Amino acid sequence: MKAKIIACSLTLALAALTGCSGSQSGINRSLGQAEATRSLATDSKFDSHITSSAYSKLVQAKNLKEDGKIEEAQALAEQSELDMRLAIAKSENDKAKYEDKKLEEALRADEERKALYQSILDKETKK
């Protein structure tokens, strides 16, 4: 997943370097970043409430751009990207919590097994 994020970031950085000048460049970059983050969030099936809200902001930003409201469109596109990044971060946090829980359970089982083996060893050495 991190590789996808890096690849998207590099692609968007290259697009930003070769993009148009002025405010059109900024809005195109913001829309491109939001779209790339959206595709990553959609592919990974993150929190649908957040991603659907972010997608509607992205659609609004595209409509505002077409209406010539560049600054408003750019702000909305950036909000959309941030919302999608939030969905990604929440998903990664949930995965980390799940892995942590599994590791704690495994550690507890190992400690119980160690205590069992220690008690058997103590019984055998007392004989």
Residue pairs with C-beta under 8 A, 6 or more apart in sequence:
1 40
1 44
1 92
4 40
4 43
5 40
5 88
8 36
8 37
8 39
8 40
11 36
12 29
12 32
12 33
12 36
15 28
15 29
15 32
16 25
16 29
16 32
19 25
19 28
19 29
20 28
23 70
23 71
23 74
24 70
26 70
26 74
27 61
27 65
27 70
27 73
27 74
27 77
30 61
30 73
30 74
30 77
30 78
30 81
31 58
31 61
31 62
31 65
31 73
31 77
33 77
33 81
34 54
34 58
34 61
34 77
34 78
34 80
34 81
34 84
35 58
37 81
37 84
37 85
37 88
38 51
38 54
38 55
38 58
38 80
38 84
40 84
40 88
41 51
41 54
41 84
41 87
41 88
42 51
44 88
44 91
46 84
46 87
46 88
46 90
46 91
47 87
47 90
47 91
50 83
50 84
50 86
50 87
50 90
51 83
51 84
51 87
53 83
54 79
54 80
54 81
54 83
54 84
54 87
55 80
57 76
57 77
57 79
57 80
57 83
58 76
58 77
58 80
60 76
61 73
61 74
61 76
61 77
61 80
62 73
63 73
64 70
64 72
64 73
64 76
65 73
